[in-house]
Amino acid sequence: MNNQNQSDQINSNKFCLDVSNKTEQLLVDRIRDCNDGWMKVNNTHREFRIGVQTNCNGEITKNHKNHLKTGDEIIAFFNKNNVEISLETINTEDEYSNQIKIENDIYDKLEKIILMKK
């Protein structure tokens, strides 16, 4: 595929990357600013977690209201981009977070568009 066809294909994807809150900014920043982006789970999916972990004293602050708000913001970001995700809550003694799983091909399209805006 030549560069023009790749560019046309990337631009034909309708992603709304205008961020409207800190959660959306985290999602975009991790792709834009980190060499490896989101953690690659396997050959088909990537994942990203937003939440809290235990501190140096072994304590964890679980705020259910913030957790739900963050989850809603994650869902809203991907809904406005017509991207299907898997969102799960990780609730252990060491972590309380929202875990997003997304297919690699969709992630790659998002990454290309985000990096083009850099």
Secondary structure, DSSP 4 states (H G I P E B T S, - for coil): --HHHHHHHHHHS-------SHHHHHHHHHHHHSTT-SEE-SSSEEEEEEEEE--TTS-----HHHHHHHHHHHHHHHHHTT---EEEEEESSSEEEEEEEEEHHHHHHHHHHHHHT-
